[in-house]
Amino acid sequence: MGEFEEASHPQENGQRQTPQPAKATVNVLCLIGAIIGLTAVFLSWNWIRAGFVQEERSIWHLVWDMLPHNPLDLFVVSGVLFVFGSLLALVTPTGGLLQAIGLVGFYVREVDREEWLPSGYVGGLAIGWYLGILSAALVLASMVLPLGIGYSDLTMNWSRRLRVFFSHESKAGASTGTYPTLLGVICKSIKEGNRLSQVLAIVTFIMVASAVYANFPDRAPEPLREVEGGILWMVDFSLSTGYEWNVSSLNLSDGTNSVVWITESDSLEKGSWSSVAFETKTFNGMALVLTVTDWNGNGRMDVGDLLTLTTTNQVSFADGVPYTLSFNWHNDSRMSPRHYVDISFEFQNGDLESRGSIGPGGLIM
């Protein structure tokens, strides 16, 4: 009893005992896994290639594009689960369970997609899905082997293991204290942590920096390419012409004059690679020939195929003159309306510049 009174004597003389700042337990391993998962959301999760053309799609784009049309598609459900799990991992390692379910669902849906790809198309999983596996593995591992400030004791109870942030009361019973920012907590934990957490932090920084750099391309893609004696349109996924056509037309115009080629899918050899040159037409002194290359060998014009306009004389496209290339197609079997793709292009000091747009009913993949 006397010892208690002696200990409390300074307070009786007006002196207050200064409480120690509250301590925080931070599971940095889980935070690193969550950051990798959120970064993976904006990277490519699958790819599809037709002929020379390849498109890569992130889980974010898949969910955004498919949600209005098919909200119950496994791509959408899996993507939502993974994104929500990655966000939840900022608070609790149990978010890794949702990430894992989303990854499995995405894999099952991707296998099904690859089985139904049209002839000439190939596809597969991309870097984002694999980084998602790494993210879920780190988040789930942090539940069993947490790394960070205050996690030196592995015998802690599960109420602490299931929380990324856990505050301790001070020795004086105060529940308040100075809490640093999230970035400061991570940096301090890395500095005071073991070699594994430091290596993981470096790897995470490299991946995040690479993802940011990859999302800022040097220039936007152009639909047309310059070839010897003319131009080439490699049909890509952003300006897709649909999967089937019976009759199509290609119109070239400079605003004053125009010329039209009429083509039929029967001209292509179904089931094998073929290249067909349609008739030569005169346009502004140029003798232009249209060549359709059925790269996929399916007897129709679609993604991965080539349309080439080349001159058979010495006259070429004028410099500084704006041209428009319009591709129209119609499918009688589906009774569908006429669709079209417009590509405007111009040669500036010998360099080709082009941009395209797709008309009503067109398919944007």
C-alpha positions in Angstrom: 0.0 0.0 0.0 2.9 2.3 0.8 4.5 1.7 -2.5 1.3 2.7 -4.3 1.1 5.9 -2.4 4.7 6.7 -3.1 4.2 6.1 -6.8 1.2 8.4 -6.9 2.9 11.1 -4.8 4.1 13.1 -7.8 0.5 13.5 -9.0 -0.5 14.8 -5.6 2.1 17.6 -5.9 0.7 18.8 -9.2 3.0 16.7 -11.4 1.3 14.7 -14.1 2.8 11.6 -15.5 3.4 11.9 -19.3 1.7 9.0 -21.2 3.8 7.2 -23.7 2.6 7.6 -27.3 0.3 4.8 -28.5 2.0 2.1 -30.5 0.8 0.7 -33.8 1.2 -2.7 -35.3 1.3 -2.6 -39.1 1.3 -5.6 -41.4 3.5 -4.2 -44.2 3.6 -7.6 -46.0 -0.2 -7.4 -46.4 0.1 -3.8 -47.6 2.7 -4.7 -50.2 0.4 -7.5 -51.5 -2.5 -5.1 -51.7 -0.5 -2.5 -53.6 0.6 -5.2 -56.1 -3.0 -6.3 -56.5 -4.3 -2.8 -57.2 -1.4 -2.3 -59.6 -2.3 -5.5 -61.4 -5.9 -4.3 -61.9 -4.6 -1.8 -64.5 -2.2 -4.3 -66.3 -3.1 -6.8 -69.0 -4.9 -9.9 -67.8 -5.5 -11.6 -71.1 -4.7 -11.2 -74.7 -6.1 -12.1 -78.1 -4.3 -12.2 -81.4 -5.5 -12.5 -85.0 -3.0 -12.5 -87.7 -0.6 -9.6 -87.0 -2.9 -7.8 -84.6 -2.8 -8.4 -80.9 -4.9 -6.7 -78.1 -4.3 -6.9 -74.4 -7.1 -6.2 -71.9 -6.9 -5.4 -68.2 -9.4 -6.6 -65.7 -10.6 -3.1 -65.3 -11.4 -2.7 -69.0 -13.1 -6.1 -69.1 -15.4 -5.2 -66.2 -16.1 -1.7 -67.5 -16.9 -2.9 -71.0 -19.0 -6.0 -70.1 -20.8 -4.8 -67.0 -23.6 -3.0 -68.9 -24.2 -5.9 -71.2 -23.7 -9.0 -69.1 -23.2 -8.2 -65.4 -23.3 -11.9 -64.5 -20.4 -12.8 -66.8 -17.7 -14.7 -64.9 -15.2 -12.1 -66.1 -17.2 -9.4 -64.5 -17.9 -11.3 -61.2 -14.2 -12.4 -60.9 -12.9 -8.9 -61.6 -15.2 -7.3 -59.0 -14.2 -9.9 -56.4 -10.5 -9.3 -57.1 -10.7 -5.5 -57.1 -12.8 -5.5 -53.9 -10.4 -8.1 -52.3 -7.4 -5.9 -53.1 -9.0 -2.9 -51.5 -10.0 -5.0 -48.5 -6.4 -6.2 -48.2 -5.5 -2.6 -47.2 -7.4 -3.3 -44.0 -7.4 -7.0 -43.4 -5.5 -10.0 -44.9 -8.9 -11.8 -45.4 -9.1 -9.8 -48.6 -6.7 -12.4 -50.0 -9.6 -14.9 -50.0 -11.7 -12.8 -52.3 -8.6 -12.2 -54.5 -8.1 -16.0 -54.8 -11.7 -16.7 -55.7 -11.6 -14.0 -58.3 -8.4 -15.4 -59.8 -9.8 -18.9 -60.0 -13.0 -17.6 -61.6 -11.0 -15.5 -64.2 -8.9 -18.6 -65.1 -12.0 -20.8 -65.6 -13.6 -18.1 -67.8 -10.4 -17.5 -69.8 -10.1 -21.3 -70.6 -13.7 -21.2 -71.8 -13.1 -18.1 -73.9 -10.0 -19.7 -75.6 -12.1 -22.8 -76.6 -14.6 -20.6 -78.4 -12.2 -18.3 -80.2 -12.9 -18.1 -84.0 -10.6 -19.8 -86.4 -7.3 -17.9 -86.7 -7.6 -16.3 -83.3 -5.4 -17.2 -80.3 -5.4 -15.9 -76.8 -4.1 -16.5 -73.3 -3.4 -15.1 -69.8 -1.2 -12.0 -69.4 1.1 -10.4 -66.7 -1.8 -8.9 -64.7 -3.2 -12.3 -63.8 0.1 -13.6 -62.7 0.8 -10.5 -60.6 -2.7 -11.1 -59.1 -1.5 -14.5 -58.0 1.6 -13.0 -56.3 -0.6 -10.4 -54.6 -3.1 -13.0 -53.2 -0.2 -15.2 -52.1 1.5 -12.3 -50.2 -1.8 -11.2 -48.6 -2.7 -14.7 -47.4 0.8 -15.4 -46.3 0.7 -12.2 -44.2 -2.0 -13.8 -42.2 0.3 -16.6 -41.1 3.6 -14.8 -41.2 3.0 -11.1 -40.8 5.9 -8.7 -41.4 6.1 -5.1 -40.1 6.1 -3.0 -37.1 5.0 -4.8 -33.9 4.9 -8.3 -35.5 8.0 -9.8 -34.0 5.9 -12.0 -31.7 4.4 -14.8 -33.8 2.3 -16.0 -30.9 -0.1 -13.1 -31.2 -3.9 -13.7 -31.2 -5.9 -13.8 -34.4 -7.6 -10.5 -33.7 -4.3 -8.9 -34.4 -3.4 -11.1 -37.3 -6.6 -10.3 -39.2 -6.0 -6.6 -39.0 -3.4 -4.7 -41.0 -3.4 -1.9 -38.5 -3.7 -2.6 -34.8 -3.2 0.1 -32.1 -2.0 -0.6 -28.6 -2.9 1.5 -25.6 -0.1 3.3 -23.8 1.2 2.1 -20.5 -0.7 4.9 -18.8 -4.0 3.7 -20.2 -4.3 6.4 -22.9 -5.8 5.3 -26.2 -4.5 8.3 -28.1 -1.1 9.0 -29.6 0.8 10.2 -32.6 0.1 8.1 -35.7 2.3 8.6 -38.8 1.0 8.6 -42.4 0.6 5.3 -44.3 3.7 6.1 -46.3 5.7 6.9 -43.2 4.6 3.7 -41.5 5.6 1.6 -44.5 9.0 3.3 -44.8 9.7 2.9 -41.1 8.6 -0.8 -41.1 10.8 -1.5 -44.1 13.7 0.2 -42.5 13.3 -1.7 -39.2 12.1 -4.9 -40.9 14.0 -7.9 -42.1 15.7 -8.4 -45.5 12.6 -10.1 -46.9 10.3 -7.1 -46.4 13.0 -4.9 -47.9 13.3 -7.0 -51.0 9.5 -7.2 -51.4 9.3 -3.4 -51.1 11.9 -2.9 -53.9 10.1 -5.4 -56.2 6.8 -3.6 -55.5 8.2 -0.2 -56.3 9.6 -1.5 -59.6 6.3 -3.1 -60.6 4.3 0.0 -59.7 6.7 2.2 -61.6 6.6 -0.1 -64.6 2.8 -0.1 -64.6 2.6 3.7 -64.5 5.1 4.0 -67.4 3.2 1.4 -69.4 0.0 3.5 -69.1 1.6 6.5 -70.8 2.3 5.5 -74.4 4.5 7.8 -76.5 1.8 8.2 -79.2 -1.7 6.9 -80.0 -1.9 4.0 -82.5 -2.7 4.9 -86.1 -4.9 2.6 -88.2 -3.0 3.0 -91.4 0.6 2.1 -92.3 2.7 3.3 -95.2 3.9 0.6 -97.6 5.8 0.9 -100.8 3.6 2.6 -103.3 0.6 3.1 -101.0 -1.1 2.5 -97.7 -2.1 -0.6 -95.7 -4.9 -1.0 -93.2 -4.4 -3.9 -90.8 -7.8 -4.5 -89.3 -7.4 -4.2 -85.5 -9.7 -4.6 -82.6 -10.5 -0.9 -82.1 -11.9 -0.6 -85.7 -13.3 -4.1 -86.1 -15.6 -4.8 -89.1 -17.6 -7.6 -87.5 -17.2 -11.3 -88.0 -19.0 -11.8 -91.3 -19.8 -9.9 -94.5 -21.3 -10.7 -97.8 -20.8 -7.5 -99.8 -18.5 -4.7 -98.9 -17.3 -1.5 -100.4 -14.2 0.6 -100.0 -14.5 4.3 -100.8 -11.5 6.6 -101.2 -12.2 10.4 -101.3 -10.3 13.6 -101.2 -13.4 15.7 -100.6 -13.9 16.4 -104.4 -13.3 13.1 -106.2 -13.9 9.6 -105.0 -13.5 6.0 -106.2 -15.2 2.8 -105.0 -14.3 -0.9 -104.9 -17.0 -3.5 -104.5 -15.9 -6.8 -103.0 -17.6 -10.0 -102.2 -16.6 -12.6 -99.6 -17.1 -15.3 -102.2 -13.9 -14.0 -103.8 -11.9 -15.3 -100.9 -10.9 -18.9 -100.6 -12.6 -20.2 -97.5 -10.5 -22.4 -95.2 -7.0 -21.3 -96.4 -4.8 -18.2 -96.5 -5.4 -16.1 -99.6 -4.7 -12.7 -101.1 -7.0 -11.3 -103.8 -6.3 -8.2 -105.9 -9.4 -6.4 -107.0 -9.6 -4.2 -110.1 -7.4 -1.2 -110.7 -9.1 2.2 -110.6 -7.9 5.6 -111.6 -8.0 8.3 -108.9 -6.3 11.7 -109.3 -3.8 10.3 -111.7 -3.0 7.3 -109.6 -3.7 3.8 -110.8 -4.8 2.2 -107.5 -5.3 -1.5 -106.9 -7.1 -2.9 -103.9 -5.6 -6.1 -102.4 -7.5 -8.0 -99.6 -5.4 -10.5 -97.7 -7.4 -13.0 -95.7 -4.7 -13.7 -93.2 -6.9 -15.8 -91.0 -8.0 -18.0 -93.9 -11.7 -18.0 -92.9 -13.2 -16.6 -96.2 -14.2 -13.3 -94.7 -12.8 -9.9 -93.7 -12.1 -9.6 -90.0 -9.6 -8.7 -87.4 -6.0 -9.5 -88.4 -6.7 -9.2 -92.2 -5.1 -6.7 -94.5 -6.5 -4.1 -96.9 -3.8 -2.6 -99.2 -4.1 0.3 -101.7 -1.0 0.6 -103.9 -0.3 2.4 -107.1 0.7 0.6 -110.3 2.2 3.8 -111.8 4.6 6.4 -110.6 1.9 8.7 -109.1 1.4 8.6 -105.4 -0.7 10.3 -102.7 -0.2 14.0 -102.6 1.4 15.7 -99.6 -0.8 17.9 -97.5 -4.1 16.6 -99.0 -6.7 15.1 -96.6 -8.1 11.8 -97.7 -10.9 9.7 -96.3 -11.1 5.9 -96.5 -14.5 4.4 -95.8 -15.1 0.7 -95.5 -18.8 -0.4 -95.5 -20.1 -3.9 -95.2 -23.5 -5.7 -95.1 -24.5 -9.1 -94.0 -27.6 -10.3 -95.7 -28.0 -13.5 -93.6 -28.4 -11.4 -90.4 -30.5 -8.7 -91.9 -28.3 -6.3 -90.2 -28.0 -2.6 -91.0 -25.0 -1.3 -93.0 -21.9 -0.7 -90.9 -18.9 1.4 -91.7 -15.4 2.4 -90.6 -14.1 5.9 -91.6 -10.3 6.5 -91.7 -9.0 9.9 -92.4 -5.3 10.2 -93.4 -2.9 12.7 -94.7 0.8 12.8 -95.7 2.7 15.6 -94.0 6.2 16.1 -95.3 6.2 12.5 -96.4 5.0 11.1 -93.1 1.6 9.3 -92.9 -0.9 10.5 -90.2 -4.2 8.8 -89.7 -7.1 8.3 -87.4 -10.3 6.2 -87.5 -13.8 6.0 -86.2 -16.5 3.3 -86.4 -20.1 3.7 -87.5 -23.4 2.6 -86.0 -23.6 -1.1 -85.4 -19.9 -1.6 -85.5 -18.2 -4.0 -83.1 -15.6 -2.5 -80.7 -13.8 -5.4 -79.0 
